[in-house]
Structure formats: C-alpha cells, structure tokens
C-alpha cells in the first residue's frame, strides 16, 4: 500500500474534521439517498480542479468508502483476503486492519472484490462480503464483535456477481437481502449479537440496497428483491406489500436503491424492467406512472430535488449509450437529456449535482430542469470508477479499480486552495 500526502491542506482539513455533522456512514450517505447534508460547499473550484489531499493504492472491489467520526472505512480485497481498514480521514494513515480469507471468483472474469458498502452505526462497522460473510467490528479498534456466514447458514446464492447487499442498520437490527433458502430471502440480525431476529421472503436477492423510510406515519424497510418491490415492518419482518417488479430476461440485475420522496417511491432497473413511481397510500403502493423509456437505472441510483429526478438511463455496459436525464417525478416527463457523460454516479449537494463518471471525471452541474448546465469539471481518478464516492464535510472520497483519493471540494466562505 502506498499513501501519498499533499500537506498544503492538512491544517484546514483537520479543522474541518472537528465535528461529525457531515459524516457519510453508509451506502448513499446518512439518509441513504445520495444527498449531502453537511456544511455548504464552495461555489467554485480552483482552475486546476479541487486539490487532492491524499491518495492510496487499494485492492479489488466496488464497495464504496464510508466516513464516520473522522475515520474512513475501506472494504476491499487484497490477494486472497477480504480486508476492512480504518484510515484517518484527514491524512489517510491507517488506524487498524481486519481481514479474513476469501475464495470468491467472478464467473465472468470481472472484479473479485466485495461489492457491498459498509455501514457504521453506534460505534460498530458492519460489512458483507462477496461470499456472504457478515461481520460486526468495533469502530475504535477493529476487533470482531460477531460474524455470520450467511452462505453456510442460509444457503445464500452467489448470483451473477457475488453477494452484494449493503447492510441497513435500522432500530435494533441489521437488515439484508441475502436470497437464502427456506424463507430467508430477507433477514434481520440483532445489531449487538448477530442473532437472527426474523426472516421473510422466498425470493432471490437482487443487487439493490434497501432503504428505511417513514411514509404516512408508518416506518418501512423497502427492498427490491429479484422479483418484487417489498415494504415490510423493520422491527418484526411483517410484509405489508409486494409489488411485482423485475427485468423480463433472466440474465439481468436490479441494482438501484428505491428513492423515497414523501409518500412517493421511485423504483428503477434496466433490462426491460423500466421505471415506476408509486404512491404508498393506505399501506399499499399505487402506480402513478411506469415506462421503460424514461429513466431506467442500470447500476447507479437517481437523486431527487424539488420534484425532479436526475439519473442515468440505459445500460452502461460496453456497446450501449446511456444518457443523463432530468425527469419530472410525478409525471415521468423527460425535461432534458445528455449523452456525453456515460456511466456515472450522482450525488446531490444543495442545488448542485456532483457527477462522478466511470472515466474518473468529476462534473459539477446545476440541479435544474432547465437543461444540463455544467459549471466545473476535473479529472480526479484514472478510469474504471464503479464505486460510489463518500462526501463528508466538504471532502470527497472516491475510488477507482486501484486507487482511493481524498479531494477537497471546499466549504462556502473558506479558501479551497
């Protein structure tokens, strides 16, 4: 492992790290919708782009970095081990490392690392490996608190690209879509002990991460399984509704996370499944609209602001032409589209879209239905960027196939140089 430091910014960075208000502790951030709620970002970048603070060589995997309490958690594969590392978010220096053996091999010769993003809650780190190893570690020390081999205990299936559900910590439980046998499609584990609290669903697992939301006063855990959009009570596992939703072909994945806005939920997948907006009313989903030519997300989840969705439509595999789009949430009307971005993830920061392309370019654009209006671009990573970034207190942490970088986007009213 090689860490390179850019000391010019260290002092400012350490000052910004004093509080934890801007943590990014799980997949898609604190509210699990790719919305940044930390201090307001600077409105401009230096001419040469936002400065890199540090960078580090990393192993295989598409697991996104997360940040909590000044610590960055990295989950990747080095040789024949899945490795969890705690780094100082300000400097990139290592705090601790935990690892265990893995023999995962991708059937398509693709990346052999973990896909699921860690979750940090109440001083604990939860990781879910490509072979279904669930671990709970102490955030301060890296010591193992408990673990569950879901492949062995529930016969969790490998799927097309390994096991990949990012853990959702909700109440006293860790919730996972594991696609296990004998009614263990969705399983809740006690977050302190790893004991099974409940299990439900006979459906296979998708590649979508679940989200928790309160809709009309009721708390739901929302899952996209292999075959349905499922709403259940997170404390008990009682299934409140199932809405059929799956691609029409077997060789497919459903990967985007449901996006919740008040009582509306946007669900999306490629391979012919398309997109839909459902209104949850009287405990049941009612379709507002659905279509396969509006905003069919392949891997990356769309974001929503002021009644408009922003996301990538279409498959992002080689040979396909995905388009960046803005769509009216309630009607499905496409307001604009752009085919220059390609595959990308999108993070919403205030009224700005932070678009990280698979080519490693970071694009800042206005979140407006009036057109695709970029106001800054910078190459921050080499190509082959698949993982989501983390955005904490004005610092963006992003990884490519072999590099992790910390970039200072700057805070409003402060010098970003």
C-alpha positions as CSV (number, residue, x, y, z in Angstrom):
1,X,0.0,0.0,0.0
2,X,1.3,3.5,-0.9
3,X,-0.1,6.6,0.6
4,X,0.8,10.0,-0.9
5,X,0.3,13.1,1.1
6,X,-0.3,16.7,-0.1
7,X,0.5,18.6,3.1
8,X,-0.6,22.1,2.0
9,X,-4.2,21.4,3.1
10,X,-3.6,19.2,6.2
11,X,-4.2,22.0,8.7
12,X,-7.5,23.2,7.2
13,X,-8.6,19.6,6.8
14,X,-8.0,18.7,10.4
15,X,-10.0,21.8,11.5
16,X,-12.9,20.7,9.3
17,X,-12.8,17.3,10.9
18,X,-13.6,18.6,14.4
19,X,-17.3,17.7,14.1
20,X,-19.2,14.7,12.9
21,X,-22.2,16.6,11.4
22,X,-21.1,15.8,7.9
23,X,-20.5,12.1,8.2
24,X,-21.2,9.7,5.4
25,X,-21.6,6.5,7.3
26,X,-23.4,4.1,4.9
27,X,-24.2,3.5,1.3
28,X,-25.6,6.6,-0.3
29,X,-24.9,8.7,2.8
30,X,-26.6,9.5,6.1
31,X,-30.2,9.5,4.6
32,X,-29.4,6.7,2.1
33,X,-30.5,8.8,-0.9
34,X,-27.1,10.3,-2.1
35,X,-28.0,13.7,-0.6
36,X,-25.2,15.6,1.2
37,X,-26.4,17.3,4.3
38,X,-23.0,18.7,5.6
39,X,-21.7,22.2,5.5
40,X,-22.4,24.1,2.3
41,X,-19.8,23.5,-0.4
42,X,-17.8,26.3,-2.1
43,X,-19.3,27.6,-5.3
44,X,-16.1,27.5,-7.2
45,X,-13.1,25.2,-7.6
46,X,-9.5,26.3,-8.3
47,X,-8.7,26.5,-12.0
48,X,-6.7,23.3,-11.8
49,X,-9.5,21.5,-10.1
50,X,-10.2,20.7,-6.4
51,X,-7.0,19.8,-4.6
52,X,-6.2,16.2,-3.7
53,X,-5.3,15.8,0.0
54,X,-4.0,12.2,-0.1
55,X,-4.3,9.1,-2.1
56,X,-3.8,5.4,-1.5
57,X,-3.5,2.3,-3.6
58,X,-6.3,-0.1,-2.9
59,X,-7.3,-3.7,-3.8
60,X,-10.2,-5.1,-5.7
61,X,-13.9,-4.3,-5.2
62,X,-16.7,-1.9,-5.8
63,X,-17.5,-1.3,-2.1
64,X,-17.8,2.4,-1.5
65,X,-15.8,4.2,1.2
66,X,-17.7,5.5,4.2
67,X,-16.8,8.1,6.8
68,X,-17.8,8.4,10.4
69,X,-16.2,10.3,13.3
70,X,-13.1,11.2,11.4
71,X,-12.5,7.6,10.3
72,X,-12.7,6.3,6.8
73,X,-13.7,2.6,6.4
74,X,-12.4,0.9,3.3
75,X,-13.6,-2.6,2.3
76,X,-11.5,-4.3,-0.4
77,X,-9.8,-7.4,-1.4
78,X,-6.0,-8.0,-1.2
79,X,-4.8,-11.3,-2.7
80,X,-6.9,-14.0,-1.1
81,X,-8.4,-11.9,1.8
82,X,-11.3,-9.5,2.2
83,X,-9.9,-6.6,4.1
84,X,-11.6,-4.0,6.3
85,X,-9.4,-1.0,7.0
86,X,-9.9,2.1,9.2
87,X,-8.0,5.1,7.9
88,X,-7.7,8.6,9.4
89,X,-10.0,10.6,7.1
90,X,-7.8,13.7,7.4
91,X,-4.5,12.0,6.4
92,X,-5.1,8.6,5.0
93,X,-2.9,7.0,7.7
94,X,-4.0,3.6,8.9
95,X,-5.7,3.1,12.3
96,X,-6.4,-0.7,12.1
97,X,-6.9,-3.6,9.8
98,X,-9.2,-6.7,9.9
99,X,-9.1,-9.4,7.3
100,X,-10.3,-13.0,6.6
101,X,-9.8,-15.4,3.8
102,X,-11.9,-15.4,0.6
103,X,-12.0,-17.7,-2.4
104,X,-14.6,-15.7,-4.4
105,X,-14.1,-15.9,-8.2
106,X,-16.3,-13.9,-10.6
107,X,-17.9,-16.2,-13.2
108,X,-17.4,-13.5,-15.9
109,X,-13.8,-12.8,-15.1
110,X,-14.8,-9.4,-13.6
111,X,-13.6,-7.9,-10.3
112,X,-13.1,-10.4,-7.5
113,X,-13.6,-8.0,-4.6
114,X,-16.5,-7.2,-2.3
115,X,-19.4,-5.2,-3.7
116,X,-21.4,-4.2,-0.6
117,X,-20.6,-0.9,1.2
118,X,-20.0,-1.0,4.9
119,X,-22.4,0.7,7.4
120,X,-21.3,2.4,10.6
121,X,-23.7,2.9,13.5
122,X,-23.3,3.3,17.2
123,X,-19.5,2.7,17.2
124,X,-19.8,-0.5,15.1
125,X,-18.9,-1.3,11.5
126,X,-21.0,-3.8,9.5
127,X,-19.6,-5.4,6.3
128,X,-21.0,-8.0,4.0
129,X,-18.5,-9.8,1.7
130,X,-18.9,-11.3,-1.8
131,X,-19.3,-14.8,-0.3
132,X,-21.8,-13.7,2.2
133,X,-19.7,-13.2,5.3
134,X,-21.4,-10.7,7.6
135,X,-19.1,-9.0,10.2
136,X,-19.6,-6.6,13.0
137,X,-16.5,-4.9,14.1
138,X,-15.6,-2.3,16.8
139,X,-15.1,1.1,15.1
140,X,-12.4,2.2,17.5
141,X,-10.3,-0.9,17.5
142,X,-11.3,-3.2,14.6
143,X,-11.9,-6.1,17.0
144,X,-14.5,-8.6,15.8
145,X,-17.7,-8.5,17.8
146,X,-19.6,-11.1,15.9
147,X,-19.9,-12.7,12.4
148,X,-22.4,-14.8,10.4
149,X,-21.6,-17.0,7.4
150,X,-24.9,-16.4,5.5
151,X,-23.8,-18.7,2.6
152,X,-23.4,-21.6,5.0
153,X,-26.3,-20.9,7.3
154,X,-28.9,-19.8,4.8
155,X,-27.6,-21.1,1.5
156,X,-27.3,-17.6,0.2
157,X,-26.8,-17.8,-3.6
158,X,-23.8,-16.4,-5.4
159,X,-25.9,-14.8,-8.1
160,X,-24.3,-13.3,-11.2
161,X,-21.7,-11.2,-9.5
162,X,-21.4,-12.4,-5.9
163,X,-23.4,-11.3,-2.9
164,X,-23.7,-7.5,-2.7
165,X,-26.4,-6.1,-0.4
166,X,-25.1,-3.1,1.6
167,X,-26.2,-3.6,5.2
168,X,-29.1,-1.4,6.5
169,X,-29.0,-0.7,10.2
170,X,-32.5,0.2,11.4
171,X,-33.5,0.3,15.1
172,X,-32.0,-2.8,16.8
173,X,-31.5,-4.7,13.5
174,X,-29.1,-5.1,10.6
175,X,-31.3,-5.9,7.5
176,X,-30.0,-7.7,4.5
177,X,-31.4,-9.1,1.2
178,X,-29.5,-12.3,1.0
179,X,-31.7,-14.6,-1.1
180,X,-31.4,-17.5,1.3
181,X,-33.3,-20.8,1.2
182,X,-36.4,-21.7,3.3
183,X,-37.9,-18.2,3.6
184,X,-34.6,-16.4,4.3
185,X,-34.7,-14.0,1.4
186,X,-34.6,-11.0,3.7
187,X,-33.1,-11.5,7.2
188,X,-32.8,-9.2,10.2
189,X,-29.9,-9.7,12.6
190,X,-29.6,-8.3,16.1
191,X,-27.0,-5.5,15.7
192,X,-25.4,-6.2,19.0
193,X,-25.1,-10.0,18.9
194,X,-25.8,-11.2,15.3
195,X,-28.7,-13.3,16.4
196,X,-31.4,-13.8,13.8
197,X,-34.4,-11.6,14.8
198,X,-36.7,-12.6,11.9
199,X,-36.6,-13.8,8.3
200,X,-39.0,-13.5,5.4
201,X,-39.4,-13.8,1.6
202,X,-38.6,-16.8,-0.6
203,X,-37.4,-14.5,-3.4
204,X,-33.8,-14.4,-4.7
205,X,-31.7,-11.4,-3.9
206,X,-31.1,-8.5,-6.2
207,X,-28.1,-6.1,-6.2
208,X,-30.2,-3.3,-4.8
209,X,-29.5,-1.9,-1.3
210,X,-32.6,-1.5,1.0
211,X,-33.7,1.8,2.5
212,X,-35.8,2.7,5.5
213,X,-38.4,5.5,5.4
214,X,-41.4,6.8,7.3
215,X,-44.4,7.2,5.0
216,X,-47.7,8.5,6.3
217,X,-46.6,7.9,9.8
218,X,-45.5,4.3,9.3
219,X,-41.9,3.0,9.3
220,X,-41.0,0.8,6.4
221,X,-37.9,-1.1,5.2
222,X,-38.1,-1.0,1.4
223,X,-36.4,-3.7,-0.7
224,X,-36.1,-4.5,-4.3
225,X,-35.6,-8.3,-4.4
226,X,-35.1,-10.3,-7.6
227,X,-38.8,-10.2,-8.3
228,X,-40.6,-7.5,-6.4
229,X,-40.7,-4.2,-4.5
230,X,-41.3,-5.2,-0.9
231,X,-42.4,-3.0,2.0
232,X,-42.1,-4.5,5.5
233,X,-42.1,-3.6,9.1
234,X,-38.4,-3.5,10.1
235,X,-39.0,-4.4,13.8
236,X,-41.0,-7.6,13.0
237,X,-40.5,-8.5,9.4
238,X,-44.2,-8.4,8.7
239,X,-44.6,-7.8,4.9
240,X,-47.1,-5.0,4.3
241,X,-47.0,-5.2,0.5
242,X,-45.3,-6.7,-2.5
243,X,-45.4,-5.1,-5.9
244,X,-44.1,-7.3,-8.8
245,X,-41.1,-5.7,-10.4
246,X,-38.3,-7.5,-12.3
247,X,-36.5,-7.5,-15.6
248,X,-38.1,-9.6,-18.3
249,X,-34.9,-11.6,-19.0
250,X,-33.0,-13.9,-16.7
251,X,-29.5,-12.6,-17.4
252,X,-30.1,-9.3,-15.6
253,X,-29.6,-7.4,-12.4
254,X,-31.7,-5.0,-10.4
255,X,-29.2,-2.7,-8.6
256,X,-30.6,0.8,-7.9
257,X,-32.0,1.7,-4.5
258,X,-35.6,2.9,-4.1
259,X,-35.8,6.7,-3.9
260,X,-38.4,8.0,-1.4
261,X,-39.9,11.5,-1.5
262,X,-42.8,11.9,1.0
263,X,-45.3,9.2,0.0
264,X,-43.8,8.6,-3.4
265,X,-41.3,5.9,-4.2
266,X,-39.2,5.8,-7.4
267,X,-38.0,2.3,-8.4
268,X,-36.0,1.5,-11.5
269,X,-34.0,-1.2,-13.3
270,X,-32.6,-1.9,-16.7
271,X,-33.1,-5.0,-18.9
272,X,-36.7,-4.1,-19.7
273,X,-37.9,-3.6,-16.2
274,X,-38.1,0.2,-16.7
275,X,-39.0,2.7,-14.0
276,X,-42.1,3.5,-12.0
277,X,-43.3,6.0,-9.4
278,X,-45.6,4.5,-6.8
279,X,-47.7,6.3,-4.2
280,X,-47.9,4.4,-0.9
281,X,-51.5,5.0,0.3
282,X,-53.3,3.1,3.0
283,X,-50.3,0.8,3.3
284,X,-50.3,-0.2,-0.4
285,X,-48.4,1.1,-3.5
286,X,-50.4,2.7,-6.2
287,X,-48.8,3.3,-9.6
288,X,-48.6,6.9,-10.8
289,X,-46.7,6.0,-13.9
290,X,-44.3,3.4,-15.3
291,X,-42.2,3.2,-18.5
292,X,-39.0,1.7,-19.9
293,X,-38.0,4.8,-22.0
294,X,-37.8,7.4,-19.2
295,X,-35.2,6.7,-16.5
296,X,-34.2,3.0,-16.4
297,X,-31.2,2.9,-14.0
298,X,-28.7,0.1,-14.6
299,X,-26.5,0.3,-11.5
300,X,-26.5,3.9,-10.2
301,X,-29.4,5.3,-8.1
302,X,-31.1,8.5,-9.2
303,X,-31.3,11.5,-7.0
304,X,-34.4,13.8,-6.5
305,X,-34.7,17.5,-5.8
306,X,-37.7,19.8,-5.9
307,X,-39.9,17.2,-7.7
308,X,-37.3,16.3,-10.4
309,X,-35.2,13.1,-10.7
310,X,-31.7,13.2,-12.1
311,X,-30.1,9.9,-13.2
312,X,-28.5,7.8,-15.9
313,X,-30.9,6.0,-18.2
314,X,-30.0,2.8,-20.0
315,X,-27.4,0.0,-19.7
316,X,-23.9,1.1,-19.1
317,X,-22.2,-2.0,-20.5
318,X,-19.8,-1.6,-23.4
319,X,-21.7,-1.1,-26.7
320,X,-24.6,0.8,-25.1
321,X,-25.2,4.5,-25.0
322,X,-26.6,5.6,-21.6
323,X,-27.9,9.2,-21.2
324,X,-28.0,11.5,-18.2
325,X,-31.6,12.7,-17.7
326,X,-33.9,15.0,-15.8
327,X,-37.4,13.7,-15.3
328,X,-40.5,15.0,-13.6
329,X,-41.1,12.8,-10.6
330,X,-44.9,12.8,-10.7
331,X,-45.4,12.6,-14.4
332,X,-42.4,10.8,-15.9
333,X,-41.9,13.6,-18.4
334,X,-38.3,13.9,-19.6
335,X,-37.2,17.5,-19.2
336,X,-33.7,17.1,-20.7
337,X,-31.1,14.5,-21.6
338,X,-27.4,14.5,-22.3
339,X,-25.4,11.6,-23.9
340,X,-21.9,13.0,-23.2
341,X,-21.5,11.8,-19.6
342,X,-21.8,8.0,-19.9
343,X,-21.9,5.7,-16.9
344,X,-21.7,7.7,-13.7
345,X,-22.9,8.1,-10.1
346,X,-24.7,11.2,-8.9
347,X,-24.6,12.9,-5.5
348,X,-26.8,15.8,-4.7
349,X,-25.2,18.7,-2.7
350,X,-27.6,21.6,-2.2
351,X,-28.6,22.7,-5.7
352,X,-25.6,21.0,-7.4
353,X,-25.2,17.6,-8.9
354,X,-21.8,16.0,-8.3
355,X,-21.4,13.5,-11.2
356,X,-18.5,11.1,-10.9
357,X,-18.1,9.3,-14.3
358,X,-16.7,5.9,-14.8
359,X,-13.8,7.6,-16.6
360,X,-12.8,9.3,-13.3
361,X,-14.1,12.8,-14.2
362,X,-15.9,14.8,-11.5
363,X,-18.5,17.1,-13.0
364,X,-20.5,19.7,-11.1
365,X,-23.7,20.8,-12.7
366,X,-26.8,22.7,-11.6
367,X,-29.7,20.5,-10.4
368,X,-32.3,22.3,-12.6
369,X,-35.0,21.1,-15.1
370,X,-34.0,23.9,-17.4
371,X,-31.1,22.0,-19.0
372,X,-27.8,20.3,-18.4
373,X,-25.6,23.1,-17.2
374,X,-22.1,22.2,-16.1
375,X,-20.1,24.7,-14.1
376,X,-16.9,22.7,-13.3
377,X,-15.0,19.6,-14.4
378,X,-11.9,17.9,-13.0
379,X,-10.2,14.6,-13.6
380,X,-9.7,13.2,-10.1
381,X,-9.2,9.4,-10.8
382,X,-8.0,7.1,-13.6
383,X,-10.6,5.3,-15.5
384,X,-12.7,2.3,-14.2
385,X,-14.6,4.0,-11.4
386,X,-17.6,2.0,-10.3
387,X,-18.0,2.6,-6.6
388,X,-20.0,5.5,-5.2
389,X,-18.0,8.3,-3.5
390,X,-18.4,9.5,0.1
391,X,-18.9,13.2,0.8
392,X,-18.1,14.4,4.3
393,X,-17.6,18.0,5.5
394,X,-16.6,19.1,2.0
395,X,-14.2,16.3,1.3
396,X,-14.9,13.8,-1.4
397,X,-13.5,10.3,-1.1
398,X,-13.6,8.3,-4.3
399,X,-12.0,5.1,-5.5
400,X,-11.2,3.6,-8.9
401,X,-10.1,0.0,-9.6
402,X,-6.8,0.5,-7.7
403,X,-6.8,4.0,-6.1
404,X,-8.6,5.8,-3.3
405,X,-8.3,9.6,-3.3
406,X,-9.4,12.4,-0.9
407,X,-10.3,15.6,-2.7
408,X,-11.2,18.9,-1.1
409,X,-14.3,20.5,-2.7
410,X,-14.1,23.4,-0.3
411,X,-16.6,24.9,2.0
412,X,-18.6,28.1,1.4
413,X,-16.8,31.1,2.8
414,X,-13.5,29.3,3.1
415,X,-10.4,29.2,0.9
416,X,-10.4,25.9,-1.0
417,X,-6.8,26.2,-2.1
